[in-house]
């Protein structure tokens, strides 16, 4: 049977993809990420758009927390410690720019899948957790370097 947690994950990714690609709010989010001042000048309500982002983020964090707690059957203050690194890593590996304005949900989903596969492989090989975070860091640095080089070459050539 297909686990409910994966169905909720896919539903969340599809919902955010639709919001970002097919709504005015999504266009505003990308505009603010690219250049906040230009978005403001073009008539985007910056405060309202950011508020929408934080509300959606808060709702998704609440859902994720409930799913995580139902999975481990325990609640501690340090339960999600270190997960922010994995989240940022998945976004960067997925091709999103740290500077904003570029990226998407599909790439982030692929980043999540890649990090999950790496974590599973490291656990199956009985490698120390310290090295797991070291591998994450190296992969994130490689992704950042690739993004920087790609951005530099695109900017230098004046096009694609």
N, C-alpha and C positions, 0 to 999 in steps of 0.2 A: 504494500500500500504506500502511496505517495505521502510523505510527512507533511503535515499542515504548515510547519514552519517554512518549508520551501515554497509552498503556495503563497504564503503571505509575503515572502521575500520577492517573488516574481511579480506579485500584484503591486508591491511598493515601487519596484523599479519601473514597471510599465506606467504607473500613475505619474511618477516624477518625470519620466520621459515625455509623456503627453503634455504635462504642464509646461515643461521647458521648451518643447518644440512647437506647440500648437496654441499657445495662449499669449495674451498680451503680457501677463505677469512673467512668463518665461523670457520673452524678448527684453523686458525691462531688466531682468536679472542678468542676462548676458551683456546688456548695454552698461549697466552699473559696473559689472566686472571688468569690462574693457576700458571704460573711461567714465568715472563717476561724474566729473564736471560736464563732459559732453552730454551725458544722459540727462543731467539736470537742465542744461540749456535747451535740450530738445523737448522738454516738458515732462519728463519722468518724475513722478513723486518718489523721491529717494527714500524718505522715511517710511512711507507706507510699503514700498517694495521690500525694504529690509525687514520691516515688521512681519510681513507675510512669510519671508524666508525663515525668520526665527520661529514663528508659530509652527510652520510645517516641520521644521527641524525638531522642535520640541515634541510634537506629536509623534514623529517617527522614533525619536529616542525613547519616549514612553512605551511605545509598542515593542521596540527592540528589547527594552529592559524587562518587560513582562514576559516576553518569549524566552529570554535568557534565564530569568528566575524560574520559570516553569520547567526549563530543561534541567537545571542543576538542583532544584528543590531546596535552595538555601539563599539567604540574603545577607550579604556582608557589605561593609562600606568600601572594600577594596575589590569588589567583584569585577568591575570593568577596567581595572588598572592596566594601562599599557595598550588598550584597544584603540586609543586615538592614533597611535603610531601606525597601526595596521590600516586604519581608515584613511589616513593621509597617504600612506603608501599605495593603497588600492587606487585612489584617485590619481596620483601621480603616474603610477604604472599604466593606468588606463589612458594616459595622454592628455589629461587636463593640465592647464598651465597654472603654476603657483601664483602667477601675477593676475590671474582671472581672465574672464572673457572667452576662453577657449576650453573645449572639452565637451563631454556629454555623458549620459547615463550608460550607453552601451559600452563605451571604453572603461568606465568605472566598474561595470559588471564584469568585464573581462579581467580587470585588475583584481577584483575580489576572488574570481575563480583561480587565477594564477597564484595568489597568496595562499588560498586554501589548499591548493595542490602542494605548494612548497611546505606548508605547515604539516600536512599529512605525511609527506615524504620524510621530513626531518624527524617527526615522531616515530615513524616506522623504522627508521634507521637508528633509533635510540641516541640521538645527538642531544647534547646538553642544551637547555633553553637559552643560555647565554649566547651560544653560537647561532641559534635560531634568529635572535634579534640582530645579531651581526650580519647574517645573510640578508635579512630584511633591509637593513641599512645600506648594504652594498647594492642591492637591487634598486632601492629608491634613488641612490646616488647615480647609478647608471641611467635610470629613467630621466632624472633631472638633467644629466649631462647630454643625453640624446635630445631632449626637448630644447636645451639651450643651443646645441649645435644646429639642430633643424631650424630653429628660429633665426639663428645667425645667417645660415646659408640662404634661407628664403628672403630675409631682409636684404641681404647683400646682392642677390641676383635680381631683385626688383619684382619678383613674381613667384610662380610655383616652381 
